[in-house]
């Protein structure tokens, strides 16, 4: 019994230290779609809580922040913005919407970086009103 008591903490420490495989965020449209398809195959409950979903959300958040920064830089330079999206958090584009829009890209454009593809989607989805 004493041997088990000594081994148990060591065994638990080894199990706790085991690394969890976290997928890399998708860098291209092709990688994004492959990860999104894997999530769809896993089902809604498993997909929503998976590290893969977190990686995809992170990639989209980074792309959104980069896009917003580019819009702010254009305004600072006095250049017209590439698009006129609603304020942050109000664009109402779901992961499904983005996936559908990315899926519409021709195969030849799927090596495109996610940040570039996101900017293109935003430009097409939220054009600025034309002055009268």
N, C-alpha and C positions, 0 to 999 in steps of 0.2 A: 504494500500500500504506500509506503514512503516513496518508493521509486516512481509510482504514478504521480504522486503529488509534486515531485521534482520535475518530471518530464512535462506535465500539463502546461505550466507557464511557458516553457521553452517552445512547445508545439504551438500554442496560441500566438506567441510572438512571431513565429515563422509564418503562420497563416495571415496575421494582420499585416505583415510587411510585404506580402505578395503584391506586386504591381498590378494595377488594373489597366487593361489595354484601352486607351482612349484614342479614338480615330482622329487623324489629322483633319482639320477643317478643309473642305474642298477648295481647291485653288482655281479650278477651271469649271466651265459649264458641264463638261463631260463628267468630271468627278462629282459635281453637285448632283447631277441626275442619277448617277450610279448609287450614291449614298441615299438619295430620296427614294429610289426604287427599292433599296434594301429595307428602308423603314416601312414602306408600304407592304412589303412582303411579311414583315414582322407583326403587323396588325396594329391597331390604334393604341391599345393600352401599353404594349411593350415599346412601341415607337416613341410615344410622348415622353417617356421617362428614360430613354436610352442615352448613353454618352454620344452616340452618333447624332441624335437629334440636337443635342447641345452643341456639337461641332458645326452642324449646319446653321443653327440659329446664330452662333458666334460669327460665322463667315458672312451671313447676311447683315448682322449688326455692324460689322467692320465695313462692309461695302456701303451701307447706308450712311455711316459717319463720314467715310471718305467722300461720298457724293455730296453730302451737306456741306462739307468743308470746301469742295470745289465750287459749289454755288456761292458760298460766302466770299471766296477769293475773287470770283467773277464780279460780284457786286463791288468789292473793294477796288478793283481795277477800273470800274465804270463800264464793264462789258455787260451785255445782256446775259441773263442766266440761261442755261441750257434748257431748263424747264421751270415750272412753277408749281411744285408739289405743295400740298397742305402742310401746316406746321408738323414738326416731329410728333409721331404717335397718332396722327390722324389720317395717314395715307390709306389705312385699311386694306393692305395687301397681305394676305395670308401666305403661309408656306405653300399651300396648294396653288394659290394664284401665281406665285413666283415660279414654282415648278412648272406649271402649265405654260407660262410665258417663255421660260428657258427651253422647254421641250419644243417650242415652235422654231427655235433657231435651227438653221440647216446644219447637217453634220459637219460641213466644212468650217463652221463657226464655233463648234463646241470646244475647241482648245482655248477659246477666249477666256481671259481671267474673269472670275465671278464679279470683281469690282467693275470691270468694263461693261459686262453684260447687265449688271444692276443699273448702272448709269444709263445705258441705252434703254432699258425698260422704263425707267423713270422719265426719260426724255419723251418717249412715245406715249406713255400713259398720262403724263401731266404737262401737256404743252402750255406755254404761256398764252394768254389771250392776245389776240392781235389788236393793236390800237385802232380806234375808229378813223 
